Amino acid sequence: MSTFERIRWKKHFHDFFWSFLIGPFATGLYVSAAMLLSAFISAAFGLHPLYTAMAATMVVLIVNPKRRLKNFKAGR
């Protein structure tokens, strides 16, 4: 495999990775990661899971990582 083919493969993987993070289902990905994190936090600190899940969802919707990643990619 030549160097050019390896670089082209990395470019396609890089494009796939960015489209996965910024794609139409990215918000669901971030909400599910926040739910998983909230489950661990509620188990560790003994908080009610409903409160941590609600707080995690609100943080994801307010922070909006999808928009922030789009701006980051556009600035690169």
Secondary structure as GFF3:
##gff-version 3
##sequence-region A 1 76
A	DSSP	alpha_helix	3	22	.	.	.	ID=ss1
A	DSSP	alpha_helix	26	45	.	.	.	ID=ss2
A	DSSP	alpha_helix	49	63	.	.	.	ID=ss3
A	DSSP	alpha_helix	65	75	.	.	.	ID=ss4
###
